[in-house]
Amino acid sequence: MDIQNYYLTKQRFTMTKLILLTILMMGFQSINFAMDVTEQVGQKFVDFSFYDLNGDAIESDILRKDKIMVLKIGQLSCPICSEVLHDLGKIDKEYQKKGVAFLDVSFDTDISALKAHSKEHDVDFPTLMDEEGALANYYDISPIPVTIFATKEGKIYRYVIGRISEKEIRETLDKMLK
């Protein structure tokens, strides 16, 4: 990407953020609709290492090796984040058999609350704690939730801010698996 395209992409991404910030200032904490951020599509998925709820370090590059990855980023106080997590919990076993890895990344640090939340939503994949907000800073995340679909090659296939339905998740994964 040349420097002119880089700045144009950065400008579009900044404009998208300004629109979302305006929505937030109107009183919303989370977005109850899905908005694709096309500026992220095709970009390299950033690998990371965070601790799961058992205190084990999980490295995304090892987990996604030769797999499609679905990453949900949010926090406990966000009801829309919980809805997306619930939908992922309904389909994760089916798609894990097809070569899809799922991760939930939370900005929360209360391990017992996160464990209860995962159990409540029948989540059978790792929940990781991003205590420092490293992913939020890298991807400039605001608002939440954010759901990222990454290809086996480590490129972002889809980057969604807000509420993405189970149907949309399935449709995206089915296209990626073809």
C-alpha positions as CSV (number, residue, x, y, z in Angstrom):
1,M,0.0,0.0,0.0
2,D,1.5,3.4,-0.9
3,I,1.5,6.3,1.5
4,Q,-1.4,8.1,-0.2
5,N,-3.7,5.0,0.1
6,Y,-2.5,4.5,3.7
7,Y,-3.6,8.1,4.6
8,L,-6.9,7.7,2.7
9,T,-7.7,4.5,4.5
10,K,-6.7,6.0,7.9
11,Q,-9.0,9.0,7.1
12,R,-12.0,6.7,6.3
13,F,-11.4,4.7,9.4
14,T,-11.2,7.9,11.5
15,M,-14.5,9.1,9.9
16,T,-16.1,5.8,10.8
17,K,-14.9,6.2,14.4
18,L,-16.3,9.7,14.6
19,I,-19.7,8.5,13.5
20,L,-19.6,5.8,16.1
21,L,-18.4,8.2,18.8
22,T,-21.3,10.5,18.0
23,I,-23.7,7.5,18.5
24,L,-22.1,6.8,21.8
25,M,-22.4,10.4,22.9
26,M,-26.1,10.1,22.3
27,G,-26.3,7.7,25.2
28,F,-25.5,4.3,23.7
29,Q,-22.9,2.1,25.4
30,S,-22.9,-0.6,22.8
31,I,-24.2,-0.9,19.3
32,N,-27.4,-2.9,18.7
33,F,-26.8,-3.2,14.9
34,A,-23.9,-4.5,12.8
35,M,-21.6,-2.2,11.0
36,D,-18.8,-3.7,8.8
37,V,-15.5,-1.7,8.9
38,T,-14.2,-2.4,5.4
39,E,-10.9,-0.6,6.0
40,Q,-9.8,-3.5,8.1
41,V,-10.6,-6.2,5.5
42,G,-7.5,-7.7,4.0
43,Q,-5.2,-6.3,6.8
44,K,-3.0,-8.7,8.7
45,F,-4.6,-10.1,11.8
46,V,-2.5,-9.0,14.8
47,D,-1.3,-12.0,16.9
48,F,-1.4,-11.7,20.7
49,S,-1.0,-13.6,23.9
50,F,-3.3,-13.1,26.9
51,Y,-4.2,-15.2,29.9
52,D,-7.3,-17.4,30.0
53,L,-9.5,-17.9,33.0
54,N,-7.3,-20.7,34.3
55,G,-4.2,-18.5,34.2
56,D,-2.7,-20.2,31.1
57,A,-1.2,-18.0,28.4
58,I,-3.0,-18.5,25.0
59,E,-1.3,-17.3,21.9
60,S,-3.6,-16.6,19.0
61,D,-1.1,-17.6,16.3
62,I,-0.8,-21.1,17.7
63,L,-4.6,-21.4,18.2
64,R,-5.4,-20.2,14.7
65,K,-2.7,-22.3,13.0
66,D,-4.4,-23.6,9.8
67,K,-7.8,-22.5,11.1
68,I,-10.2,-19.7,10.6
69,M,-10.5,-17.6,13.7
70,V,-13.5,-15.8,15.2
71,L,-12.6,-13.2,17.8
72,K,-15.3,-11.4,19.9
73,I,-14.0,-8.4,21.9
74,G,-16.2,-6.9,24.6
75,Q,-16.9,-6.7,28.3
76,L,-19.4,-7.9,30.9
77,S,-21.3,-4.6,31.2
78,C,-22.2,-4.7,27.5
79,P,-25.5,-6.5,26.9
80,I,-24.9,-6.7,23.1
81,C,-21.5,-8.3,23.8
82,S,-23.4,-11.0,25.8
83,E,-25.8,-11.6,22.9
84,V,-23.0,-12.0,20.4
85,L,-21.2,-14.3,22.8
86,H,-24.4,-16.4,23.3
87,D,-24.8,-16.8,19.6
88,L,-21.1,-17.9,19.2
89,G,-21.7,-20.3,22.1
90,K,-24.6,-21.9,20.2
91,I,-22.5,-22.7,17.1
92,D,-18.9,-23.1,18.3
93,K,-18.9,-26.9,18.7
94,E,-20.3,-27.4,15.2
95,Y,-17.8,-25.0,13.5
96,Q,-14.8,-26.1,15.6
97,K,-15.2,-29.5,13.9
98,K,-14.9,-27.7,10.6
99,G,-11.6,-26.0,11.5
100,V,-12.8,-22.8,13.1
101,A,-11.2,-21.5,16.3
102,F,-13.2,-19.2,18.6
103,L,-11.9,-16.7,21.2
104,D,-13.7,-14.3,23.5
105,V,-11.5,-11.4,24.7
106,S,-12.8,-9.3,27.6
107,F,-11.6,-6.1,29.1
108,D,-12.8,-7.4,32.5
109,T,-10.5,-8.9,35.1
110,D,-13.0,-10.6,37.5
111,I,-12.3,-14.2,36.8
112,S,-15.2,-15.6,38.7
113,A,-17.7,-13.3,36.9
114,L,-16.1,-14.2,33.5
115,K,-16.4,-17.9,34.3
116,A,-20.0,-17.5,35.3
117,H,-20.7,-15.5,32.2
118,S,-19.1,-18.1,29.9
119,K,-21.1,-20.9,31.6
120,E,-24.3,-18.9,31.4
121,H,-23.8,-18.6,27.6
122,D,-22.6,-22.2,27.0
123,V,-19.2,-21.0,25.8
124,D,-16.9,-23.9,25.2
125,F,-13.9,-21.8,23.9
126,P,-11.3,-19.7,25.7
127,T,-12.1,-16.4,27.3
128,L,-9.0,-14.2,27.5
129,M,-8.4,-11.2,29.6
130,D,-7.0,-8.1,27.9
131,E,-6.4,-6.2,31.1
132,E,-4.3,-3.5,29.5
133,G,-6.7,-3.0,26.6
134,A,-3.9,-3.9,24.1
135,L,-6.3,-5.0,21.4
136,A,-8.6,-2.0,21.9
137,N,-5.6,0.2,21.4
138,Y,-4.2,-1.7,18.4
139,Y,-7.6,-1.8,16.6
140,D,-8.7,1.5,18.0
141,I,-11.9,-0.2,19.3
142,S,-14.7,1.9,20.4
143,P,-17.6,1.0,20.8
144,I,-18.0,-2.6,21.5
145,P,-18.6,-5.4,20.7
146,V,-16.2,-6.1,17.9
147,T,-16.2,-9.4,16.1
148,I,-13.3,-10.2,13.8
149,F,-13.2,-13.1,11.3
150,A,-9.6,-14.0,10.3
151,T,-8.6,-16.3,7.5
152,K,-6.2,-19.3,7.8
153,E,-3.6,-17.1,6.2
154,G,-4.0,-14.5,9.0
155,K,-5.8,-11.8,7.1
156,I,-9.0,-10.1,8.4
157,Y,-11.9,-11.3,6.3
158,R,-14.6,-9.4,8.2
159,Y,-14.5,-6.8,11.0
160,V,-17.9,-6.0,12.5
161,I,-18.7,-3.4,15.1
162,G,-21.9,-4.0,17.1
163,R,-24.6,-6.7,17.0
164,I,-24.0,-9.6,14.6
165,S,-26.6,-12.3,14.5
166,E,-26.1,-16.0,14.6
167,K,-27.4,-16.2,11.0
168,E,-24.8,-13.6,9.8
169,I,-22.0,-15.4,11.7
170,R,-23.0,-18.7,10.1
171,E,-23.2,-17.1,6.6
172,T,-19.8,-15.5,7.0
173,L,-18.2,-18.8,8.2
174,D,-19.8,-20.8,5.5
175,K,-18.4,-18.5,2.9
176,M,-15.0,-18.6,4.5
177,L,-15.0,-22.5,4.6
178,K,-15.8,-22.8,0.9
